[in-house]
Amino acid sequence: MATETGEPDLLTIDELAARAGVTVRTIRFYSTRGLLPPPALGPRRVGHYGPGHLSRLALIEELQHQGLTLAAIERYLRRLPEDLSAHDLAIHRGVVASWVPDGTEEITHAELERRAGRPLTEDDIGKLAAMDVLERRAGAGDRGEAARFRVDPGLLALGTQLLAVPASLDTVLAARTVLLDHARSTAHELTRLFHEEVWGPYEAGETDPTEVEAMKSLSAHMQPLVVQALVTAFQRALREELRRTYGTGDDGPD
């Protein structure tokens, strides 16, 4: 997320804690363990945190939901390249979250805005709902402070950044339809291919007996493997399309 001047959105430790839904004490603890990089020091040596810190906190939360210990999370984060952007960290979080049980929270409108770090209009909420970041809870009020929402905390940070993109709700819904249609088609074809070419011969006893355990392990870990492959393939395809359209592999038009 960026300010209106185009500068990165810098946060104090209190603002970072509010946006991430954690305590200041937790942030300081993570920093002492090396899970978070140090903040940039501003005037009067006040620490300022950026989008990368927010994305890293969301990734740590997902790894905790998966059951990793703090030591295991430290090892996981150490293996990541040091120059990963907030966007790259968000992709890592999305891959981890794809096979982690639902970790959504139900929060008030005021808490939603506190987490987002900005006021949210009805159009903003509509866009976040279209991106599956949140869901308005029935019977909790339709507008204002009485409204309650079921929110994916990790996706909220990414969705809030996407609100800065000048796209209408219709465009967001159209993009969501494209993604869902292609995702369903891909999932169907991959499942068919796995069933016909891999699982079918295994069930028919045509697979080498020495490969039985490998087959069981593969079937148990299919989802994360497929998700990682899809994310990697999509990233490469998107870079190619952006390069072809705008002459860059990272950004859109200036």
N, C-alpha and C positions, 0 to 999 in steps of 0.2 A: 504494500500500500504506500502511496506517496501523497505528499501535501499538494496544494494547488500550485505551488511554485515548481513542482517536479522533483523536489528533494525527497530523499527517503524519509519515511515516517519514523522519527526517533522517539523513544519512550524512556521515561524514568523507570526506576525499578518498581515503584508503586503502580505505574500505568501498565508495565509489562505483566505484573502479577494479576491485575484486573483483567487484562485481555486474555491471558492464558488460563484464568480460573484457578490459580494456585496462590500460595501465600508468599510474601516477601522472604520469609525464612526458608521456604523450599528453594527459591531461586538462589539464595546465598549458599545453601547447602550444596546444590548442584554445581555451583561455581567453584566451591572449594574442592569438589571431587573431580573437576575437569570436564564435567558434562556440558557446561556452557562456556563459550569463550568469554574473555573479559569484555566489559563494555568500553565504548569510546569515551574518553574523558573530555568533558566540556568545560565551560567557565566554572570557576570555583571547584574544579575537580569533581563535578557531578557526573556520574556515569550515565551514558545514554545507550539504550539497546535498540536494535533494529529488527527488521522482518525475519532475519536469520535466527535470532534468538527465539522469536515466537514460534517459528516452524520447528526448531529443535526441541522446544518444550512439548509441542504436540506429538513429535516423534517419540520422545521419552515416555509420554503418557500411553501411547499405543503399545510400546514395547512392554510397559508394566502390565497393561491389560492382557497381553499375550502370556504373562506369567514369568517373564525374565527377571532375574535378580538384578540388583544394582550393579554387581560386579559384571554380570553378563551384558548389561546395557553399556557399561563402560567399554567393554571389549568390542561391542558392536559399533559404537560411535568412533572408536579409535581406528577402525578399519575404513571409515569413510574418508574420502579426500578432504583435505582441509579447506579447499576453496569452493565447496559446494554452496550454491546459492540457496536462498529461501525457497525458490521454486523447486530446485532439485530435492531439497529436504522434504518438501510437501509431497513429491512423488514417492519418495521412500516411505513416508507415512501412509500414503494411500495404498502402497503394495502391502505393507504390514497389516493395515486395517482390513484388507480384503478378505482375510481368513480369521480375523479376530471376532468373537461374539460382539453383538451390538453393544456399543458403549455410549449411547445417547443419554442426555440429561433433559429433564423438564425444568424450564426456567421461566421467570417473568419477563415482561417486555423491558422493564428497567434493567434487569440483569443481562438481557440480550444486548441492549445498547452498550452496557458497560463492557461486556466481552468484546463487542465489535469495535469499541473505541470511538464511536460516532453515533449521532442520531440516525434512526432508520425510518424512512418513509414507508408508506404502504407499498409503493412501487419497489423499494429495496427489498422488503419482506417477500413480495411476490417473486422477485428474481431469485432470492435465496431458497425459496420453496421449490422453484422450478429446477434449481441445481441440486435438489435433495439435501440441502444443508440443514433445513429445518422443516418442521410440520406444525401448523397451528393446531392446538389442542381444542377439541370440541367441548362446548359448555364452559369455557373459561373466559368468555368475553370476546367480542370480535375486534375491538379496537382499544387503543390506549393502554393504561397501566393494568387493566384487568386481564388483558390477553396473556396466555401462557403458550409456550412453544416447546416442542421436543426438538433438541438441537444436537448435532454432532459437533462437539467442541473443536476437534481438529480441523474439520472441514470449514468451520465458521471463519477461521483466520484466512483460509484460501478464498472462500466465497466473498468475504469482505473486500479482499484485494480486487476480485473480479468486478465488484460494483463500480470500480473506477473506470472500467472499460465502457465507452459510450455506446452501449447496445440497448435496444428496447427490450421489453419483456417478451414481445413476440419473437425477437431474434434469439433470445435465450431459450425459449420453448422450442423453437425450430432446431437449434443446435442440440438440445437434449433429445429430440426425436431422432435426429440423425445418429447420435451416439448410441441410443438404445436399440434402434433398428439394426445397426451394424453389429452391436455387441451380441444381440440375440442370435443373429445369423451366424456369427463367428462361433458362439458357444454351441449352437446346434451342430454345425459342421465338425467342430473339433470333437464333440461327444460322439457323433456318428463314426468318425474316423478311428477314435480310440476303441470304441466298442467293436467295430468290424475287423480292425487290423491287429488289435492288441488283446483286448479282453476276451473277444470271441474265441480265438484259438486257445487261449489259456483255459477257458471253461470247457472247451472240447477236448482237453488233454493233449493238444498238439504242441504245447510249450515244453521245452526241456525242463525236467524236474528240478534241475539245479537253479532254474530261474524263478521258481515259485516265490521264494522270499523276496526277491527283487521286485516281482510283480506286486506283491502285497504292499511293499514299501512305496512303490510308484503310485499305486491307486490311493494310498493314504495321503500322499503329498502332491497329488495332481493339481489341486487348486492353486497353491502358491506358485508352483512351477509355471503353470499356464499364465497366471496373472503377470508374473515377472517377464515372461516371453512376450506377452501382448504389450506391456508397457514399453519394453525395449523396442519392439517393432514399430509401435505407434510413434515413439519419440523420433526414431530415424525417419519414418515416413513424413512426419510433420516438419522436420528440419528441411527435408528435400522440397516439400511443397512451399515452405516459406522462402527458401532460397530461390526456387523457380519463380515465385510470384513477386517477391520484394527484394531479391538479391542478397538475402541474409538467412542464416540458419537459426537465428535466435530471436529476432524481433520482427515486428510488422513494419508498416510504413512509418517514416518519421513524421 
